[in-house]
């Protein structure tokens, strides 16, 4: 496993611990996070705001990593099922994630998923 893949696996572990402070430590100052159905979040403050929304509505998080690969340029690709316990219900979405890394930190993060799949499972 490459260093870049190890960083992404540690990042997923921090998400599974629902530890926002630890998660934020994985990003470069100029990181851009783009949940593709939504507008991109540029910079640490904007990313924190987006992630606080997810972690605030979830009492537990369980990202299941199915596959991980890396391009020759060091871009890490993940195939995941992201699970969030919201209220008493698990919400699950299939996600394809792309991570750009620079000096051991995430400088770009793009997640591709179906927002309708997510919203249709939200507690009523």
N, C-alpha and C positions, 0 to 999 in steps of 0.2 A: 504494500500500500504506500502511495506517495505521501509526502508531507501535506499537499493540498487536500487529498482525500481525508487524511487524518483530521485536519482542521474542520472540514465539513461534518465528519462524523461526530466530533466533539461539540460542534454547533448544534447538531440534532439532539445530542444528549442534553445540552443546556435547555433546549426547548422542551424536552420531555420532563425536565425538572421544573418547568414553568418559572425559570429564574431570569427575569428580565434584565437585571443588572449584569449577570454573567453573559447573557446573549449580546448585550450592547458592546461588550468588550471584544467581540469578534470582528467589528466593523472598522474600516478606515474612516477618518474624519469626513472624507468626500464620497463615501459610499452612496450608491443609488439602489434602492429597493423598489422593485416593480412587481406587484401582484397584478398580473396582466389585465384582469378585468377592471382594475382600478387605476387611478392616476399614480405615477411614480412618486416616491418619497425620496428626496435628495437631502443628504446630511443627517447627522446623528439625531438632532432634535425632531425632525420630521419622521424618521424611522421609529424612534421611541414612541411617538404619538400613535402611529399605526399599530405597532406591536402591543402597546398598552391596551388598545381596544380588544385585540384578540385574547391576550392573557387575562384581561379584566372580566371577560364574559365566560372564561373557561376555568373550572376548578381543577381540571386535570387535562394534560396534553399527552398524546401518544402518537408520535410520528413513526410509522413503520417504514423502514428503508428496504426496498425490494432489490434495487440495483444501483450501483454507483460506477461511473466511468470517468475517464479524464481524457481530454483532447491533448494532442502534442503541445499545444500552447499553454496547457495547465488549467483550462476551464473544466470544472467538475460538474458533471451531470448526475442528477438523482431522480430515480423513479420511486415515489413514496405514496403511502396512504396516510394522510394527516387526519388524526382523530382529536376531537375536542369534546370534553364533557361539559355540556351547557345545561344547567339545571340538573335534571336526572337522566338526560338523554345524550348518548354519544352521537356526534355529527361526524361523518366520514367523507373525505373527498380524495379523489385520485389527483396527484400532483406530479408534474414534471418540473424539477428545479434546476436552474443554471447558476453557478457560482463562479465569479471572477475573483481571483486572489492576487494580492500584491504584498510581498514581505510578510507572509503568514497571516494576513487578515483578509476579510471579505471586502472587496471594493465594488462589487456589483452582484446583485442577487435578483433573479427573475423567477417567479413561480407562475406556471401555466396551469389553470384549472377551470372548471365549469362553475361559475358563480351561481347558476340556477340549481345545480346539484347541491351546493352548500345551503342556499336559502330555503330550498324545499324541505330541508331536514330540521330547520330551526324550530325550537319549541314555540308553540302558538301563542 
